[in-house]
């Protein structure tokens, strides 16, 4: 359950913010366009990685000692 919360709560918002930065904000600032696109793409890629990692994470049972 926690892995799905990580995917939905962190991964998807990072993808959305990265896309907004790369597409909309970069077009508003022509002198910093390359830097903003790079940062937006980096945030989006990290969001995709976190989303995928959250999908494949599994619950680990506690070891009783």
N, C-alpha and C positions, 0 to 999 in steps of 0.2 A: 504494500500500500504506500509506503513511504517513497518508493522509487517512482511511482506514478505522480505523486505530489511534487517531486523534484522535477520531473519532466514537464509537467504542466505549469508549475509555479515559477520555475527558473528558466528552463530551456526555451519555451515558446515566447515569453516576454523578451528574452535576449535576442531571439531571431527577429522579432518585430522592431525592437529598438535599433538593431544593426541595419535593418532595411530602411528604416526612416532616416537614419544618419547618412547612409550611403546614397540614397536617392534624393531626398528632399533637401536636407541641410547642405549637401555638397553643391547643389545647384544654386543655392542662395549666396554662397561664399566662393566666388570664382578663384580668388587668390590662394585659398587653402583647400581647393577641391580635391587634390590628390591625397592629402593627409586625411581629410575627413572620410573619403571613400575607403582608405586603407583601414582606419579605425572602425568604421561601420562594418566592413567586411570581416574584420577580425572578431568583433563582437558577435556577428551573425554565425560565423563558423564555430566559435566556442559554444554558442547556444545550441547549434545542431549536435555537437559532440555531447553536451550535457543531456540533451533530449534523448539521444540514442543510448547513452550510458544508463539513464534512468529507466529506459524500457527493458534493458537486459539485466539490471540489478535484481538480485533475488534475496529473499529473507534468509538470514543465517540463524540456525537454531543455537540456543545457548548450551554451552557445555557444562554439565553438572559435575562438580568435583567432589 
